[in-house]
């Protein structure tokens, strides 16, 4: 609301209020919701449709994931507001971060309250993610430590696969689901580091890409793609294992490493490659998940 509208409202004896939808939209932008909304499907990996408790656990898991992701991204934006140069990535470059303590405290509290009714794997994953979010962005700032920052980033997202669990046991061959997701996410993270290497270097963030260089990062990238294809093949019935291994290996262990070696020369091209990789990984992951679910009793 503009200043003149505020004064007119005060003169008429009314207190101006921001529309509820506008306030929600503004808050979602502050926590960078569009950047992580697609991760909210992760707690559904352990969804059990045979019981009513499974539906409740899935809904609770999505709520926990929402609170964790909003907490982590908001905290990271606040901590990096002096380093980031892209306002579309970090809104606090322009607006500041003085009023975000209440949001951070509320998000952490919501996640802890929700997970109090969850089994121990979900409780462990939630606590680990909250602590990891703090040490990643604030201190000892894991994102500034080579290799450790990359591993922490992948681990934080992979643990969201566990927050929707109904009980202490997970589905058969669920470990392969975690491996496929972690390997593909590692690849996407390495492309992200290639795309943001200029501002990372200026801000003193020693990412794996900056530390190892393309010579070692790209073979690691290819190895992760190979691991994802092998894990996918092992996680499904024999009938579909060959197809997943061939498609996954060709796409993520051959094509994308070659594209990364070619496009990472320019950060803008690496950023576009990251979007393409994300879509391909989502399609491959969905196909693997359906095949895995079909083979799981």
C-alpha positions in Angstrom: 0.0 0.0 0.0 1.3 3.4 -1.0 2.0 6.2 1.6 -0.9 8.4 0.3 -3.3 5.5 0.6 -2.1 4.8 4.1 -2.7 8.5 5.1 -6.2 8.5 3.5 -7.1 5.3 5.4 -5.9 6.8 8.6 -7.9 10.0 8.0 -11.0 7.9 7.5 -10.4 6.2 10.8 -9.4 2.9 9.4 -6.1 1.0 9.9 -4.8 -0.2 6.5 -4.0 -3.9 6.3 -2.2 -5.9 3.7 -4.4 -8.4 1.9 -3.9 -11.9 3.3 -2.9 -13.4 -0.1 -0.4 -10.6 -0.6 1.2 -11.2 2.7 1.4 -14.9 2.1 2.9 -14.4 -1.4 5.4 -11.9 0.0 6.5 -14.4 2.8 6.8 -17.3 0.3 9.1 -15.1 -1.8 11.2 -14.3 1.2 11.7 -18.0 2.0 12.4 -18.6 -1.8 9.5 -21.1 -2.1 9.8 -21.4 -5.9 13.4 -22.6 -5.5 12.4 -25.7 -3.4 8.7 -26.4 -3.9 9.5 -29.5 -6.0 11.3 -31.1 -3.1 8.0 -31.3 -1.2 7.3 -34.7 -2.9 10.3 -36.3 -1.2 8.4 -37.3 2.0 5.9 -39.3 -0.2 8.6 -41.8 -1.1 7.6 -43.9 1.9 3.9 -43.3 1.5 1.8 -46.4 2.5 -1.6 -46.3 0.8 -2.9 -49.4 2.6 -3.6 -47.7 5.9 -5.2 -44.4 7.1 -2.1 -43.9 9.2 0.0 -43.8 6.0 -2.0 -40.8 4.7 -1.6 -39.0 8.0 2.2 -39.7 8.0 2.5 -38.4 4.5 0.7 -35.2 5.2 2.8 -34.7 8.4 6.0 -35.4 6.4 5.1 -32.8 3.8 4.5 -30.3 6.6 7.8 -31.1 8.2 9.6 -30.8 4.8 8.0 -27.5 4.2 9.1 -26.1 7.5 12.7 -27.4 7.2 13.1 -26.1 3.6 11.7 -22.7 4.4 13.9 -22.5 7.5 17.0 -23.6 5.6 16.6 -21.3 2.6 15.5 -18.3 4.7 18.5 -18.7 7.0 20.8 -19.1 4.0 19.4 -15.9 2.4 19.9 -13.9 5.6 23.5 -15.2 6.0 24.4 -14.5 2.4 22.8 -11.1 1.9 26.2 -9.4 1.8 27.7 -11.9 -0.6 25.0 -12.7 -3.2 24.7 -10.5 -6.3 21.5 -11.8 -7.8 18.4 -10.3 -6.3 16.2 -13.0 -7.9 18.1 -15.6 -5.9 18.3 -13.7 -2.6 15.6 -11.1 -1.9 17.5 -9.7 1.1 20.1 -8.1 -1.0 17.6 -5.2 -1.3 15.2 -5.5 1.6 17.5 -6.4 4.5 16.9 -9.2 7.1 16.2 -7.6 10.4 12.7 -8.9 10.9 13.3 -12.6 10.1 14.1 -14.0 13.5 10.4 -14.7 14.3 9.9 -16.5 11.0 13.0 -18.7 11.6 12.0 -19.5 15.2 8.5 -20.3 14.1 9.6 -22.6 11.3 12.0 -24.5 13.5 9.3 -24.9 16.2 6.7 -26.1 13.7 9.0 -28.8 12.4 9.8 -30.0 15.9 6.2 -30.1 17.0 5.2 -32.1 13.9 8.0 -34.5 14.1 7.3 -35.2 17.8 4.5 -37.6 16.6 6.8 -39.3 14.0 9.0 -42.4 14.3 12.6 -42.1 15.2 14.0 -42.1 11.7 11.9 -39.0 10.9 12.9 -37.4 14.2 16.6 -38.0 13.5 16.3 -36.6 9.9 14.5 -33.5 11.1 16.9 -32.7 13.9 19.9 -33.4 11.6 18.5 -31.1 8.9 17.8 -28.2 11.3 21.3 -28.5 12.8 22.8 -28.9 9.3 21.0 -25.8 8.1 22.6 -23.8 10.9 26.2 -25.0 10.5 25.9 -24.8 6.7 24.9 -21.1 6.6 26.0 -19.6 10.0 28.9 -21.4 11.6 31.2 -23.1 11.1 29.8 -22.3 7.6 30.2 -25.7 5.9 29.4 -24.1 2.6 32.9 -22.4 2.8 34.7 -25.7 3.3 35.6 -27.7 0.1 33.8 -31.0 -0.4 32.1 -30.7 3.0 29.6 -28.0 1.7 28.7 -30.1 -1.3 28.2 -33.3 0.8 26.2 -31.4 3.4 23.9 -29.9 0.8 23.1 -33.4 -0.7 22.6 -35.0 2.7 20.2 -32.3 3.9 17.9 -32.9 0.9 18.2 -36.7 0.9 17.1 -36.9 4.5 13.8 -35.5 3.6 13.0 -38.9 2.1 12.6 -40.1 5.6 10.4 -37.5 7.3 7.1 -39.0 5.9 7.7 -42.5 7.4 4.7 -44.1 9.1 6.7 -46.4 11.4 10.3 -47.4 12.1 10.7 -49.7 9.0 11.1 -48.5 5.5 10.0 -50.3 2.3 12.2 -53.0 0.7 15.2 -51.7 -1.4 14.5 -48.2 -0.2 18.2 -47.6 0.1 18.5 -47.7 -3.7 15.9 -44.8 -3.8 18.1 -42.8 -1.5 21.2 -43.5 -3.6 19.6 -42.6 -6.9 18.3 -39.3 -5.5 21.5 -38.4 -3.8 23.6 -39.2 -6.9 21.4 -37.1 -9.2 21.3 -34.3 -6.7 25.1 -34.3 -6.4 25.3 -33.9 -10.1 22.9 -30.9 -10.1 24.8 -29.4 -7.2 28.1 -29.6 -9.1 26.5 -27.8 -12.0 25.1 -25.2 -9.6 28.6 -24.6 -8.3 29.9 -24.2 -11.8 27.2 -21.7 -12.6 27.9 -19.6 -9.5 31.6 -19.9 -9.3 32.2 -16.2 -9.8 30.2 -14.9 -6.8 31.3 -17.9 -4.7 34.9 -17.0 -5.3 34.3 -13.4 -4.6 32.5 -14.3 -1.3 35.2 -16.7 -0.1 33.1 -19.8 -0.6 35.4 -22.7 -1.6 33.0 -25.0 -3.4 34.1 -28.4 -4.8 34.1 -27.0 -8.3 36.5 -24.2 -7.3 38.7 -26.5 -5.2 39.0 -29.5 -7.5 38.5 -27.7 -10.8 36.9 -29.2 -13.9 39.7 -31.8 -14.3 38.5 -33.7 -11.2 34.9 -32.4 -10.8 33.7 -33.7 -14.2 34.9 -37.3 -13.6 33.3 -37.2 -10.2 30.1 -35.9 -11.9 30.3 -38.9 -14.4 30.9 -41.3 -11.6 27.8 -40.0 -9.7 25.7 -40.6 -12.9 27.0 -44.1 -13.2 26.2 -44.7 -9.6 22.6 -43.4 -10.1 22.0 -45.8 -13.1 23.4 -48.8 -11.3 21.4 -48.1 -8.1 18.3 -47.7 -10.2 18.9 -51.0 -12.0 19.4 -52.7 -8.6 16.2 -51.2 -7.1 13.7 -52.5 -9.6 12.5 -55.9 -10.9 14.9 -57.6 -13.4 12.6 -56.8 -16.3 13.2 -53.1 -16.1 16.8 -53.1 -14.8 18.5 -53.2 -18.1 16.5 -50.3 -19.6 17.1 -48.1 -16.5 20.8 -48.9 -16.5 21.3 -48.1 -20.2 19.2 -45.0 -20.3 20.6 -43.7 -17.0 24.2 -44.5 -17.8 24.0 -42.9 -21.3 22.2 -39.8 -20.0 23.9 -39.1 -16.7 27.3 -40.8 -17.0 28.1 -39.8 -20.6 25.9 -37.1 -22.1 25.7 -34.7 -19.2 29.4 -34.9 -18.2 30.3 -34.0 -21.8 27.8 -31.1 -21.8 29.2 -29.9 -18.5 32.7 -29.9 -19.8 31.5 -27.9 -22.7 29.0 -25.5 -21.2 30.7 -24.8 -17.8 33.0 -22.4 -19.5 30.4 -19.7 -19.2 28.3 -19.4 -15.9 25.2 -18.5 -17.8 25.3 -21.6 -20.0 26.0 -23.7 -16.9 22.9 -22.3 -15.2 20.8 -23.3 -18.2 22.4 -26.7 -18.2 21.4 -27.1 -14.6 17.7 -26.5 -15.5 17.9 -29.2 -18.3 19.6 -31.6 -15.9 16.9 -31.0 -13.3 14.1 -31.9 -15.7 15.9 -35.0 -17.0 16.7 -36.1 -13.5 13.0 -35.6 -12.5 11.8 -37.7 -15.4 14.3 -40.4 -14.9 13.6 -40.4 -11.1 9.9 -40.6 -11.7 10.3 -43.6 -14.0 12.5 -45.3 -11.5 10.2 -44.6 -8.6 7.2 -46.1 -10.5 9.2 -49.2 -11.4 10.4 -49.5 -7.8 6.9 -49.1 -6.4 5.6 -51.7 -8.9 8.2 -54.2 -7.6 7.6 -53.4 -3.9 4.8 -55.4 -2.2 
